[in-house]
Amino acid sequence: MTDVRGNGAGPLTGAHREPVRRRGRGSGVVDLRGRPPRPSPEPDEAVRRHTAFLNRVTAYLCADARTTQFVDWGCPVPGLADVVRAHRPGARVVHIAPSGVAGTLASSDGAVVSGDGGPSAALHRLTTSGLVDLDEPVAVLMTRPFTADTPPEGVADLYGLLRGGGHLALASTAPHQVLLRALAPFHPVEPGAADLTWWPYPDEDVADRGSGILGALGRAPARGGGTGRWRR
């Protein structure tokens, strides 16, 4: 897959990569036929893996993409603001609350915008609240895993709002291509979709069994002044 991060973002040098076993160059594709089905991870283990994935994603976004604004849209881990600010102290973090939380509320680690009314209403509140500057890069972390039958809504609308560019992180139990289709029109950052246990390593570079949940990061280029012309 073509690296679409562009000259401004650079390689994934900021993402801490946990030790993984890698196959030799001549080993070919891992033979999965002899593997027993992987049991579902225990809840604490699932949270640990997801937190580690978001740690690597935010490390890249802070160090390489120089992002200072983050929107936590349903990430299934506690303390995401602390994860972000470990890489960029002072980063702005806004949470999209579950349905049933009215208005715009204060929280101990960032502002909270109600998710009532679905993605379109939440995006409208995010746009009009002044909590994020859409003329500057914004990273939206929407990583509660979805299934093949329930892709996230509002992704194209979100892409259109990010005048200053930004990124979207998704996670899914669906196959690779389903996740990448859900990410569109955001452009996949290498390696595309990979098991969140070892992202940003591609799946084919890792011999260990994964979690069965894929993660992906997409990029929206910046547009200048609402003219529709891409910034260089």
Accessible surface in RSA format (square Angstrom, percent):
REM  Atomic radii and reference values for relative SASA: ProtOr
REM  Chains: A
REM  Algorithm: Lee & Richards
REM  Probe-radius: 1.40
REM  Slices: 20
REM RES _ NUM      All-atoms   Total-Side   Main-Chain    Non-polar    All polar
REM                ABS   REL    ABS   REL    ABS   REL    ABS   REL    ABS   REL
RES MET A   1   129.23  66.9  56.45  37.4  72.78 173.3  72.28  61.5  56.95  75.5
RES THR A   2   106.92  76.0  93.64  94.9  13.28  31.6  64.95  87.2  41.96  63.4
RES ASP A   3    63.52  44.5  43.90  43.7  19.62  46.4  23.08  54.3  40.44  40.3
RES VAL A   4    43.52  28.6  33.67  30.5   9.86  23.8  40.97  35.6   2.55   6.9
RES ARG A   5    17.04   7.2  16.38   8.4   0.65   1.6   1.50   2.0  15.54   9.4
RES GLY A   6    41.85  51.6   0.00   N/A  41.85  51.6  32.52  89.2   9.33  20.9
RES ASN A   7   162.13 111.8 128.79 124.5  33.34  80.3  39.37  94.7 122.76 118.7
RES GLY A   8    72.52  89.4   0.00   N/A  72.52  89.4  45.16 123.9  27.35  61.3
RES ALA A   9    11.56  10.6   4.66   7.2   6.90  15.7   6.15   8.7   5.41  14.3
RES GLY A  10    23.48  29.0   0.00   N/A  23.48  29.0  23.29  63.9   0.19   0.4
RES PRO A  11    82.75  60.3  80.92  73.8   1.83   6.6  81.59  67.4   1.16   7.2
RES LEU A  12    15.60   8.7   6.81   4.9   8.80  22.1   8.00   5.6   7.60  20.5
RES THR A  13   107.54  76.5  72.91  73.9  34.63  82.5  64.69  86.9  42.85  64.8
RES GLY A  14    21.67  26.7   0.00   N/A  21.67  26.7   9.08  24.9  12.59  28.2
RES ALA A  15     7.55   6.9   0.00   0.0   7.55  17.2   0.26   0.4   7.28  19.3
RES HIS A  16   111.15  60.7 102.93  71.5   8.22  21.0  74.55  76.8  36.60  42.6
RES ARG A  17    98.51  41.4  79.11  40.3  19.40  46.2  24.27  33.2  74.24  45.0
RES GLU A  18    56.31  32.3  52.75  39.9   3.56   8.5  18.73  36.2  37.58  30.7
RES PRO A  19   132.89  96.9 101.78  92.8  31.11 113.1 113.36  93.6  19.53 121.4
RES VAL A  20    37.00  24.3  10.39   9.4  26.61  64.1  16.06  14.0  20.94  56.8
RES ARG A  21   160.53  67.4 154.82  78.9   5.71  13.6  73.09  99.9  87.44  53.0
RES ARG A  22   131.10  55.0  98.91  50.4  32.19  76.6  36.56  50.0  94.55  57.3
RES ARG A  23    60.44  25.4  33.06  16.9  27.38  65.2  26.08  35.6  34.35  20.8
RES GLY A  24    52.78  65.1   0.00   N/A  52.78  65.1  38.14 104.7  14.64  32.8
RES ARG A  25   249.35 104.7 206.80 105.4  42.55 101.3  89.39 122.2 159.96  96.9
RES GLY A  26    82.05 101.2   0.00   N/A  82.05 101.2  43.13 118.4  38.92  87.2
RES SER A  27    63.68  53.8  27.09  36.2  36.59  84.3  37.98  80.9  25.70  36.0
RES GLY A  28    45.89  56.6   0.00   N/A  45.89  56.6  41.73 114.5   4.16   9.3
RES VAL A  29   137.62  90.6 115.24 104.3  22.38  53.9 115.41 100.3  22.21  60.2
RES VAL A  30    34.06  22.4  22.70  20.6  11.36  27.4  27.57  24.0   6.49  17.6
RES ASP A  31    83.17  58.3  60.73  60.4  22.44  53.1  39.53  93.0  43.65  43.5
RES LEU A  32   111.44  62.1  99.34  71.1  12.10  30.4  99.42  69.8  12.01  32.3
RES ARG A  33   214.64  90.1 178.76  91.1  35.88  85.4  89.80 122.7 124.84  75.7
RES GLY A  34    72.70  89.7   0.00   N/A  72.70  89.7  43.29 118.8  29.40  65.9
RES ARG A  35    72.53  30.5  53.39  27.2  19.14  45.6  26.60  36.4  45.93  27.8
RES PRO A  36    86.20  62.8  75.70  69.0  10.50  38.2  82.36  68.0   3.85  23.9
RES PRO A  37   127.18  92.7 105.66  96.3  21.53  78.2 117.53  97.0   9.66  60.0
RES ARG A  38    88.95  37.3  58.83  30.0  30.13  71.7  21.59  29.5  67.36  40.8
RES PRO A  39   102.96  75.0  87.99  80.2  14.97  54.4  99.79  82.4   3.17  19.7
RES SER A  40   100.90  85.3  77.38 103.3  23.53  54.2  39.62  84.4  61.28  85.9
RES PRO A  41    38.97  28.4  16.36  14.9  22.60  82.2  26.38  21.8  12.59  78.3
RES GLU A  42   125.20  71.9 122.02  92.3   3.18   7.6  53.54 103.6  71.66  58.5
RES PRO A  43    97.72  71.2  91.18  83.1   6.54  23.8  97.60  80.6   0.12   0.7
RES ASP A  44   123.28  86.4 115.44 114.9   7.84  18.5  37.49  88.2  85.79  85.6
RES GLU A  45    56.42  32.4  53.02  40.1   3.40   8.1  25.16  48.7  31.26  25.5
RES ALA A  46    34.67  31.9  29.56  45.6   5.11  11.6  30.74  43.3   3.93  10.4
RES VAL A  47    57.30  37.7  55.86  50.6   1.43   3.5  57.27  49.8   0.02   0.1
RES ARG A  48   124.81  52.4 117.62  60.0   7.19  17.1  72.98  99.7  51.83  31.4
RES ARG A  49    25.56  10.7  23.47  12.0   2.09   5.0   5.27   7.2  20.29  12.3
RES HIS A  50     8.89   4.9   8.89   6.2   0.00   0.0   3.20   3.3   5.68   6.6
RES THR A  51    39.51  28.1  39.51  40.1   0.00   0.0  36.55  49.1   2.96   4.5
RES ALA A  52    15.87  14.6  10.29  15.9   5.58  12.7  15.65  22.0   0.22   0.6
RES PHE A  53     0.32   0.2   0.32   0.2   0.00   0.0   0.32   0.2   0.00   0.0
RES LEU A  54     0.00   0.0   0.00   0.0   0.00   0.0   0.00   0.0   0.00   0.0
RES ASN A  55    44.00  30.3  44.00  42.5   0.00   0.0   8.00  19.3  36.00  34.8
RES ARG A  56     3.93   1.7   3.93   2.0   0.00   0.0   2.81   3.8   1.12   0.7
RES VAL A  57     0.03   0.0   0.03   0.0   0.00   0.0   0.03   0.0   0.00   0.0
RES THR A  58     0.00   0.0   0.00   0.0   0.00   0.0   0.00   0.0   0.00   0.0
RES ALA A  59     3.55   3.3   2.47   3.8   1.08   2.5   3.08   4.3   0.47   1.2
RES TYR A  60     0.00   0.0   0.00   0.0   0.00   0.0   0.00   0.0   0.00   0.0
RES LEU A  61     0.14   0.1   0.14   0.1   0.00   0.0   0.14   0.1   0.00   0.0
RES CYS A  62     2.20   1.7   1.90   2.1   0.30   0.7   2.05   5.2   0.16   0.2
RES ALA A  63    60.74  55.8  35.34  54.5  25.40  57.8  44.88  63.2  15.86  42.0
RES ASP A  64    13.31   9.3   5.69   5.7   7.61  18.0   4.76  11.2   8.54   8.5
RES ALA A  65    19.16  17.6   3.49   5.4  15.66  35.6   6.11   8.6  13.05  34.6
RES ARG A  66   174.33  73.2 162.12  82.6  12.21  29.1  48.84  66.8 125.49  76.1
RES THR A  67     1.24   0.9   1.03   1.0   0.21   0.5   0.66   0.9   0.58   0.9
RES THR A  68    64.93  46.2  62.50  63.4   2.43   5.8  41.15  55.3  23.79  36.0
RES GLN A  69     8.37   4.7   8.37   6.1   0.00   0.0   7.46  15.9   0.91   0.7
RES PHE A  70     1.07   0.5   0.98   0.6   0.09   0.2   0.98   0.6   0.09   0.3
RES VAL A  71     0.00   0.0   0.00   0.0   0.00   0.0   0.00   0.0   0.00   0.0
RES ASP A  72    17.26  12.1  16.46  16.4   0.79   1.9   0.77   1.8  16.49  16.4
RES TRP A  73    38.11  15.3  36.01  17.4   2.10   4.9  15.12   8.1  22.98  37.3
RES GLY A  74    28.11  34.7   0.00   N/A  28.11  34.7  26.54  72.8   1.57   3.5
RES CYS A  75    11.89   9.0   0.00   0.0  11.89  27.9   0.00   0.0  11.89  12.8
RES PRO A  76    36.20  26.4  19.40  17.7  16.80  61.1  25.63  21.2  10.56  65.6
RES VAL A  77    13.00   8.6   0.17   0.2  12.82  30.9   2.68   2.3  10.32  28.0
RES PRO A  78   106.36  77.5  86.63  79.0  19.73  71.7  97.32  80.3   9.04  56.2
RES GLY A  79    34.72  42.8   0.00   N/A  34.72  42.8  20.90  57.4  13.81  30.9
RES LEU A  80     3.72   2.1   1.60   1.1   2.12   5.3   1.60   1.1   2.12   5.7
RES ALA A  81     0.09   0.1   0.09   0.1   0.00   0.0   0.09   0.1   0.00   0.0
RES ASP A  82   101.08  70.8  93.84  93.4   7.25  17.1  30.49  71.8  70.59  70.4
RES VAL A  83    21.50  14.1  16.79  15.2   4.71  11.3  21.27  18.5   0.23   0.6
RES VAL A  84     0.11   0.1   0.11   0.1   0.00   0.0   0.11   0.1   0.00   0.0
RES ARG A  85    70.75  29.7  66.27  33.8   4.48  10.7  30.63  41.9  40.13  24.3
RES ALA A  86    80.75  74.2  39.43  60.9  41.31  94.0  51.70  72.8  29.05  77.0
RES HIS A  87    66.38  36.3  37.12  25.8  29.27  74.9  26.81  27.6  39.58  46.0
RES ARG A  88    68.35  28.7  67.39  34.4   0.96   2.3  11.17  15.3  57.18  34.7
RES PRO A  89   112.95  82.3  93.21  85.0  19.75  71.8  94.52  78.0  18.43 114.5
RES GLY A  90    74.08  91.4   0.00   N/A  74.08  91.4  39.30 107.8  34.79  77.9
RES ALA A  91     3.82   3.5   0.00   0.0   3.82   8.7   1.35   1.9   2.47   6.5
RES ARG A  92   110.54  46.4 104.66  53.3   5.88  14.0  32.68  44.7  77.86  47.2
RES VAL A  93     3.21   2.1   0.33   0.3   2.88   6.9   0.33   0.3   2.88   7.8
RES VAL A  94     1.44   0.9   1.44   1.3   0.00   0.0   1.44   1.3   0.00   0.0
RES HIS A  95    26.11  14.3  26.11  18.1   0.00   0.0  21.87  22.5   4.24   4.9
RES ILE A  96    12.47   7.1   2.41   1.8  10.06  24.2   2.41   1.7  10.06  27.3
RES ALA A  97     9.19   8.5   3.75   5.8   5.45  12.4   6.74   9.5   2.45   6.5
RES PRO A  98   104.83  76.4  93.04  84.8  11.79  42.9 104.50  86.3   0.33   2.0
RES SER A  99    86.37  73.0  59.43  79.3  26.94  62.1  36.10  76.9  50.27  70.4
RES GLY A 100    67.15  82.8   0.00   N/A  67.15  82.8  34.80  95.5  32.34  72.4
RES VAL A 101    46.16  30.4  42.73  38.7   3.43   8.3  46.16  40.1   0.00   0.0
RES ALA A 102    76.36  70.2  63.90  98.6  12.46  28.3  66.18  93.2  10.17  27.0
RES GLY A 103    43.69  53.9   0.00   N/A  43.69  53.9  36.19  99.3   7.50  16.8
RES THR A 104    75.81  53.9  45.84  46.5  29.96  71.4  31.16  41.9  44.64  67.5
RES LEU A 105    86.35  48.1  80.48  57.6   5.87  14.8  85.32  59.9   1.04   2.8
RES ALA A 106   101.73  93.5  67.72 104.5  34.01  77.4  71.83 101.1  29.90  79.2
RES SER A 107    49.82  42.1  20.01  26.7  29.80  68.7  31.56  67.2  18.25  25.6
RES SER A 108   127.39 107.6  76.68 102.3  50.71 116.8  59.09 125.8  68.31  95.7
RES ASP A 109    40.58  28.4  37.95  37.8   2.62   6.2  15.53  36.5  25.05  25.0
RES GLY A 110    18.07  22.3   0.00   N/A  18.07  22.3  14.69  40.3   3.39   7.6
RES ALA A 111    23.95  22.0  16.52  25.5   7.43  16.9  18.50  26.0   5.46  14.5
RES VAL A 112    21.35  14.0  21.35  19.3   0.00   0.0  21.35  18.5   0.00   0.0
RES VAL A 113     0.01   0.0   0.01   0.0   0.00   0.0   0.01   0.0   0.00   0.0
RES SER A 114     1.07   0.9   1.07   1.4   0.00   0.0   0.73   1.6   0.34   0.5
RES GLY A 115    10.71  13.2   0.00   N/A  10.71  13.2   5.12  14.1   5.59  12.5
RES ASP A 116    42.28  29.6  41.72  41.5   0.56   1.3  19.93  46.9  22.35  22.3
RES GLY A 117    69.76  86.0   0.00   N/A  69.76  86.0  36.37  99.8  33.39  74.8
RES GLY A 118    29.62  36.5   0.00   N/A  29.62  36.5  25.87  71.0   3.76   8.4
RES PRO A 119    37.61  27.4  36.31  33.1   1.30   4.7  36.91  30.5   0.70   4.4
RES SER A 120    76.60  64.7  67.34  89.9   9.26  21.3  42.44  90.4  34.16  47.9
RES ALA A 121    29.59  27.2  21.28  32.8   8.31  18.9  28.51  40.1   1.08   2.9
RES ALA A 122     0.88   0.8   0.80   1.2   0.08   0.2   0.83   1.2   0.04   0.1
RES LEU A 123     6.69   3.7   6.45   4.6   0.23   0.6   6.69   4.7   0.00   0.0
RES HIS A 124   117.93  64.5 112.93  78.5   5.00  12.8  73.95  76.2  43.98  51.2
RES ARG A 125    68.87  28.9  66.87  34.1   2.00   4.8  23.10  31.6  45.78  27.7
RES LEU A 126     4.67   2.6   4.48   3.2   0.19   0.5   4.48   3.1   0.19   0.5
RES THR A 127    53.62  38.1  35.40  35.9  18.22  43.4  34.42  46.2  19.21  29.0
RES THR A 128    89.95  64.0  54.84  55.6  35.10  83.7  49.46  66.4  40.49  61.2
RES SER A 129    41.35  34.9   4.74   6.3  36.61  84.3  16.33  34.8  25.02  35.1
RES GLY A 130    59.20  73.0   0.00   N/A  59.20  73.0  33.97  93.2  25.23  56.5
RES LEU A 131    43.71  24.3  40.57  29.0   3.14   7.9  43.47  30.5   0.24   0.6
RES VAL A 132    10.05   6.6   0.10   0.1   9.95  24.0   0.35   0.3   9.70  26.3
RES ASP A 133    64.24  45.0  58.31  58.0   5.93  14.0  24.86  58.5  39.38  39.3
RES LEU A 134    10.41   5.8   7.71   5.5   2.70   6.8   7.71   5.4   2.70   7.3
RES ASP A 135    61.47  43.1  61.13  60.8   0.35   0.8  18.17  42.8  43.30  43.2
RES GLU A 136    88.19  50.6  87.93  66.5   0.26   0.6  22.75  44.0  65.44  53.4
RES PRO A 137    48.02  35.0  47.16  43.0   0.86   3.1  47.16  38.9   0.86   5.4
RES VAL A 138     0.82   0.5   0.82   0.7   0.00   0.0   0.82   0.7   0.00   0.0
RES ALA A 139     0.02   0.0   0.02   0.0   0.00   0.0   0.02   0.0   0.00   0.0
RES VAL A 140     0.37   0.2   0.30   0.3   0.06   0.2   0.30   0.3   0.06   0.2
RES LEU A 141     0.88   0.5   0.88   0.6   0.00   0.0   0.88   0.6   0.00   0.0
RES MET A 142    24.85  12.9  23.04  15.2   1.80   4.3  16.93  14.4   7.92  10.5
RES THR A 143     0.00   0.0   0.00   0.0   0.00   0.0   0.00   0.0   0.00   0.0
RES ARG A 144   144.49  60.7 135.21  68.9   9.28  22.1  59.93  81.9  84.56  51.2
RES PRO A 145    44.39  32.3  23.58  21.5  20.81  75.6  23.61  19.5  20.78 129.1
RES PHE A 146    17.10   8.6  12.76   7.9   4.34  11.3  17.10  10.4   0.00   0.0
RES THR A 147    66.44  47.3  66.41  67.3   0.02   0.1  62.38  83.8   4.06   6.1
RES ALA A 148    54.61  50.2  35.05  54.1  19.56  44.5  35.05  49.4  19.56  51.8
RES ASP A 149   131.68  92.2 103.63 103.1  28.06  66.3  30.54  71.9 101.14 100.9
RES THR A 150    83.48  59.4  73.46  74.5  10.02  23.9  71.52  96.1  11.96  18.1
RES PRO A 151    70.87  51.6  61.41  56.0   9.46  34.4  61.41  50.7   9.46  58.8
RES PRO A 152    33.58  24.5   9.14   8.3  24.44  88.8  19.91  16.4  13.67  84.9
RES GLU A 153   120.52  69.2 109.36  82.7  11.16  26.6  41.48  80.2  79.04  64.5
RES GLY A 154    21.19  26.1   0.00   N/A  21.19  26.1   9.64  26.5  11.55  25.9
RES VAL A 155     8.79   5.8   6.65   6.0   2.15   5.2   6.65   5.8   2.15   5.8
RES ALA A 156    65.38  60.1  54.52  84.1  10.86  24.7  54.86  77.3  10.52  27.9
RES ASP A 157    82.52  57.8  74.22  73.9   8.30  19.6  19.93  46.9  62.59  62.4
RES LEU A 158     2.71   1.5   2.71   1.9   0.00   0.0   2.71   1.9   0.00   0.0
RES TYR A 159    31.41  14.7  30.68  17.5   0.72   1.9  24.56  18.5   6.84   8.4
RES GLY A 160    37.73  46.5   0.00   N/A  37.73  46.5  25.38  69.6  12.35  27.7
RES LEU A 161    44.91  25.0  43.77  31.3   1.14   2.9  44.87  31.5   0.05   0.1
RES LEU A 162     1.69   0.9   1.19   0.9   0.50   1.2   1.34   0.9   0.35   0.9
RES ARG A 163    83.13  34.9  83.05  42.3   0.08   0.2  28.84  39.4  54.30  32.9
RES GLY A 164     2.23   2.7   0.00   N/A   2.23   2.7   0.02   0.1   2.21   4.9
RES GLY A 165     2.72   3.4   0.00   N/A   2.72   3.4   2.68   7.4   0.04   0.1
RES GLY A 166     4.97   6.1   0.00   N/A   4.97   6.1   1.33   3.7   3.64   8.2
RES HIS A 167    10.79   5.9  10.72   7.4   0.08   0.2  10.38  10.7   0.41   0.5
RES LEU A 168     0.14   0.1   0.00   0.0   0.14   0.4   0.14   0.1   0.00   0.0
RES ALA A 169     0.15   0.1   0.00   0.0   0.15   0.3   0.00   0.0   0.15   0.4
RES LEU A 170     0.58   0.3   0.58   0.4   0.00   0.0   0.58   0.4   0.00   0.0
RES ALA A 171     0.02   0.0   0.00   0.0   0.02   0.0   0.00   0.0   0.02   0.0
RES SER A 172     0.00   0.0   0.00   0.0   0.00   0.0   0.00   0.0   0.00   0.0
RES THR A 173    75.65  53.8  49.92  50.6  25.73  61.3  43.28  58.1  32.38  48.9
RES ALA A 174     5.72   5.3   0.00   0.0   5.72  13.0   3.70   5.2   2.02   5.3
RES PRO A 175    87.07  63.5  77.89  71.0   9.18  33.4  86.72  71.6   0.34   2.1
RES HIS A 176    70.94  38.8  69.90  48.6   1.03   2.6  52.87  54.5  18.06  21.0
RES GLN A 177   111.64  62.4 110.97  81.1   0.67   1.6  48.61 103.5  63.03  47.8
RES VAL A 178    28.97  19.1  27.99  25.3   0.98   2.4  27.99  24.3   0.98   2.7
RES LEU A 179     0.00   0.0   0.00   0.0   0.00   0.0   0.00   0.0   0.00   0.0
RES LEU A 180    24.83  13.8  19.07  13.6   5.75  14.5  19.37  13.6   5.46  14.7
RES ARG A 181   159.41  66.9 142.37  72.6  17.04  40.6  74.30 101.5  85.11  51.6
RES ALA A 182    15.63  14.4   1.10   1.7  14.53  33.1  12.19  17.2   3.44   9.1
RES LEU A 183     0.08   0.0   0.08   0.1   0.00   0.0   0.08   0.1   0.00   0.0
RES ALA A 184    55.21  50.8  44.66  68.9  10.55  24.0  45.13  63.6  10.08  26.7
RES PRO A 185    52.61  38.3  43.22  39.4   9.40  34.2  50.32  41.5   2.29  14.3
RES PHE A 186     4.29   2.1   0.00   0.0   4.29  11.2   0.00   0.0   4.29  12.3
RES HIS A 187    71.25  38.9  71.06  49.4   0.20   0.5  43.16  44.5  28.09  32.7
RES PRO A 188    31.61  23.0  31.22  28.5   0.39   1.4  31.22  25.8   0.39   2.4
RES VAL A 189     0.00   0.0   0.00   0.0   0.00   0.0   0.00   0.0   0.00   0.0
RES GLU A 190    54.44  31.3  54.16  41.0   0.28   0.7  12.91  25.0  41.53  33.9
RES PRO A 191    29.26  21.3   6.73   6.1  22.54  81.9  12.57  10.4  16.69 103.8
RES GLY A 192     0.43   0.5   0.00   N/A   0.43   0.5   0.43   1.2   0.00   0.0
RES ALA A 193     8.04   7.4   0.09   0.1   7.95  18.1   0.09   0.1   7.95  21.1
RES ALA A 194     0.00   0.0   0.00   0.0   0.00   0.0   0.00   0.0   0.00   0.0
RES ASP A 195     7.93   5.6   7.93   7.9   0.00   0.0   2.14   5.0   5.79   5.8
RES LEU A 196     3.08   1.7   3.08   2.2   0.00   0.0   3.08   2.2   0.00   0.0
RES THR A 197    32.73  23.3  28.48  28.9   4.26  10.1  30.30  40.7   2.44   3.7
RES TRP A 198    17.53   7.0  12.81   6.2   4.72  11.1  16.33   8.7   1.20   1.9
RES TRP A 199     0.23   0.1   0.23   0.1   0.00   0.0   0.23   0.1   0.00   0.0
RES PRO A 200     5.75   4.2   0.40   0.4   5.35  19.5   0.40   0.3   5.35  33.3
RES TYR A 201    28.80  13.4  28.59  16.3   0.22   0.6   3.24   2.4  25.56  31.5
RES PRO A 202    35.77  26.1  34.88  31.8   0.89   3.2  35.77  29.5   0.00   0.0
RES ASP A 203    37.85  26.5  30.30  30.2   7.55  17.9  23.59  55.5  14.26  14.2
RES GLU A 204   111.45  64.0 101.94  77.1   9.51  22.6  54.35 105.1  57.10  46.6
RES ASP A 205    45.85  32.1  41.80  41.6   4.05   9.6   6.04  14.2  39.81  39.7
RES VAL A 206     4.85   3.2   0.00   0.0   4.85  11.7   0.00   0.0   4.85  13.2
RES ALA A 207    28.64  26.3  23.36  36.0   5.28  12.0  23.36  32.9   5.28  14.0
RES ASP A 208    40.49  28.4  35.42  35.3   5.08  12.0  17.29  40.7  23.20  23.1
RES ARG A 209    97.34  40.9  82.92  42.3  14.42  34.3  18.90  25.8  78.44  47.5
RES GLY A 210    14.05  17.3   0.00   N/A  14.05  17.3   3.15   8.6  10.90  24.4
RES SER A 211    13.85  11.7   1.99   2.7  11.86  27.3   2.01   4.3  11.84  16.6
RES GLY A 212    53.34  65.8   0.00   N/A  53.34  65.8  38.83 106.6  14.50  32.5
RES ILE A 213    35.63  20.3  35.63  26.5   0.00   0.0  35.63  25.7   0.00   0.0
RES LEU A 214    15.92   8.9  15.92  11.4   0.00   0.0  15.92  11.2   0.00   0.0
RES GLY A 215     0.00   0.0   0.00   N/A   0.00   0.0   0.00   0.0   0.00   0.0
RES ALA A 216     0.19   0.2   0.09   0.1   0.11   0.2   0.18   0.3   0.01   0.0
RES LEU A 217     0.46   0.3   0.39   0.3   0.07   0.2   0.39   0.3   0.07   0.2
RES GLY A 218     0.00   0.0   0.00   N/A   0.00   0.0   0.00   0.0   0.00   0.0
RES ARG A 219    56.50  23.7  56.50  28.8   0.00   0.0   0.88   1.2  55.61  33.7
RES ALA A 220     3.62   3.3   1.34   2.1   2.28   5.2   1.34   1.9   2.28   6.0
RES PRO A 221    25.13  18.3  23.00  21.0   2.13   7.7  23.92  19.8   1.21   7.5
RES ALA A 222    23.48  21.6  17.38  26.8   6.11  13.9  17.38  24.5   6.11  16.2
RES ARG A 223    45.99  19.3  45.15  23.0   0.85   2.0   9.39  12.8  36.61  22.2
RES GLY A 224    19.13  23.6   0.00   N/A  19.13  23.6  17.85  49.0   1.29   2.9
RES GLY A 225    71.70  88.4   0.00   N/A  71.70  88.4  42.47 116.5  29.23  65.5
RES GLY A 226    60.62  74.8   0.00   N/A  60.62  74.8  26.65  73.1  33.97  76.1
RES THR A 227    96.97  69.0  62.30  63.2  34.67  82.6  67.57  90.8  29.40  44.4
RES GLY A 228    52.87  65.2   0.00   N/A  52.87  65.2  29.79  81.8  23.08  51.7
RES ARG A 229   188.75  79.2 182.41  93.0   6.33  15.1  63.72  87.1 125.02  75.8
RES TRP A 230   130.61  52.4 110.01  53.2  20.60  48.4  82.53  44.0  48.08  78.0
RES ARG A 231   121.19  50.9  93.58  47.7  27.62  65.8  45.24  61.8  75.96  46.0
RES ARG A 232   280.45 117.8 203.70 103.8  76.75 182.7 113.18 154.7 167.27 101.4
END  Absolute sums over single chains surface
CHAIN  1 A    11545.7       8448.1       3097.6       6535.3       5010.4
END  Absolute sums over all chains
TOTAL         11545.7       8448.1       3097.6       6535.3       5010.4
